[in-house]
Amino acid sequence: MGKTGEKILHLPVMTAEVMEMLSVRPDGRYLDATVGQGGHSSEILRRLGPAGLLVGMDRDREALMAVSERIKDKRLKLFHSSFSGMESTVRDGGYDAFDGILMDLGVSMTQMKSNERGFSFLTDAPLDMRMDRDATLTAGDIVNTWPQHQLEEIFRDFGEEKRARRIARAIVEARKRQRITTCRELADIVKGVIGRSGRIHPATRIFQALRIAVNNELEELDEGLRQSFSLLARGGRLCVISYHSLEDRIVKNRFRDWDREGLARRLNKKPVIPSPEEIRRNPSSRSGKLRGVERL
Ligand SMILES: C[S@@+](CC[C@H](N)C(=O)[O-])C[C@H]1O[C@@H](n2cnc3c(N)ncnc32)[C@H](O)[C@@H]1O
């Protein structure tokens, strides 16, 4: 919910480009592994005939609830799972050999702008950042209990933040006085260390690092790519949209390795990026990079 209680909707990114890459067949079987607010799923359903199938998955139960309310369609089967549980969840449901799988990484605008979920430094939400609220570790736990060197490590490795040490030290000093509870409090501590310069908010990298750590995002992605591949039929396509360089590197390298090993053919060597028109309409699409492979 936004400040006034209205639902913030997520605009799907590079929809036309994703649909072209997936090249949806009316009678095909598709898996949307990040169903989110159902934007891409709706487009896949529009292209499917009566015999087609779409399995939708997400680790966020709230997102799945919203989609099950919004999209009433017998061809859509929804499952709650993270990437690391994808293969068993989907196979236990009786599905495999997909013609296309989509992974649209990161968080949705609905999650990002929520006043409760704690993803945005512009809110007074508690420091949470769990995509899956059944998980136990929150950003607040990390910020208030992890040793300084571990904070520094994630800020450097997951946030690519040059001032990681100074920020980690400032957090440890601040939490001695009192527990750091809200996103805004943490953002202010970071701003106090590095000041405000440039276009992006000084806490952007720190929030990215915490989100990756809370949700184990890089290992999840690695595992998700592996499991997706084994769920693809021969000739089936895997399309991934990533939103930062750490994710894109993992996708790029994995696709290159499959290509070299003769397991898959890359559909593009350079990532597809949103058009200037899309970025104008939806600025949060600007860092999106789309890559695809076809299983041989
Ligand atoms: C960018 S949004 C997807 C938006 C969606 N394509 C749409 O059009 O509405 C990313 C979604 O992926 C989910 N997600 C991220 N990492 C995940 C993981 N490891 N396992 C399962 N779902 C994940 C998030 O909870 C979020 O709902």
The ligand as an SDF file (V2000), in Angstrom:
LIG
                    3D

 27 29  0  0  0  0  0  0  0  0999 V2000
   10.5660   -7.4560  -10.5720 C   0  0  0  0  0  0  0  0  0  0  0  0
    9.3740   -8.3840   -9.7000 S   0  0  0  0  0  0  0  0  0  0  0  0
    8.5260   -9.2640  -10.9580 C   0  0  0  0  0  0  0  0  0  0  0  0
    7.4330   -8.4880  -11.5950 C   0  0  0  0  0  0  0  0  0  0  0  0
    6.6190   -9.2780  -12.5940 C   0  0  0  0  0  0  0  0  0  0  0  0
    7.3970   -9.7190  -13.7140 N   0  0  0  0  0  0  0  0  0  0  0  0
    5.4260   -8.4610  -13.0710 C   0  0  0  0  0  0  0  0  0  0  0  0
    5.3280   -8.2140  -14.2860 O   0  0  0  0  0  0  0  0  0  0  0  0
    4.6200   -8.0590  -12.2440 O   0  0  0  0  0  0  0  0  0  0  0  0
   10.3110   -9.6480   -8.9840 C   0  0  0  0  0  0  0  0  0  0  0  0
    9.5320  -10.6790   -8.2060 C   0  0  0  0  0  0  0  0  0  0  0  0
   10.3720  -11.8040   -8.0340 O   0  0  0  0  0  0  0  0  0  0  0  0
   10.2430  -12.3120   -6.7530 C   0  0  0  0  0  0  0  0  0  0  0  0
   11.5110  -12.9690   -6.4440 N   0  0  0  0  0  0  0  0  0  0  0  0
   12.7220  -12.3760   -6.3540 C   0  0  0  0  0  0  0  0  0  0  0  0
   13.6600  -13.2860   -6.0300 N   0  0  0  0  0  0  0  0  0  0  0  0
   13.0170  -14.4780   -5.9470 C   0  0  0  0  0  0  0  0  0  0  0  0
   13.4560  -15.7970   -5.6470 C   0  0  0  0  0  0  0  0  0  0  0  0
   14.7270  -16.0630   -5.3500 N   0  0  0  0  0  0  0  0  0  0  0  0
   12.5490  -16.7890   -5.6640 N   0  0  0  0  0  0  0  0  0  0  0  0
   11.2490  -16.5220   -5.9800 C   0  0  0  0  0  0  0  0  0  0  0  0
   10.7750  -15.2920   -6.2380 N   0  0  0  0  0  0  0  0  0  0  0  0
   11.6550  -14.2690   -6.2290 C   0  0  0  0  0  0  0  0  0  0  0  0
    9.9400  -11.1100   -5.8840 C   0  0  0  0  0  0  0  0  0  0  0  0
    9.2450  -11.4910   -4.7110 O   0  0  0  0  0  0  0  0  0  0  0  0
    9.0970  -10.2360   -6.8070 C   0  0  0  0  0  0  0  0  0  0  0  0
    7.7310  -10.4510   -6.6260 O   0  0  0  0  0  0  0  0  0  0  0  0
  1  2  1  0
  2  3  1  0
  2 10  1  0
  3  4  1  0
  4  5  1  0
  5  6  1  0
  5  7  1  0
  7  8  2  0
  7  9  1  0
 10 11  1  0
 11 12  1  0
 11 26  1  0
 12 13  1  0
 13 14  1  0
 13 24  1  0
 14 15  1  0
 14 23  1  0
 15 16  2  0
 16 17  1  0
 17 18  1  0
 17 23  2  0
 18 19  1  0
 18 20  2  0
 20 21  1  0
 21 22  2  0
 22 23  1  0
 24 25  1  0
 24 26  1  0
 26 27  1  0
M  CHG  2   2   1   9  -1
M  END
$$$$
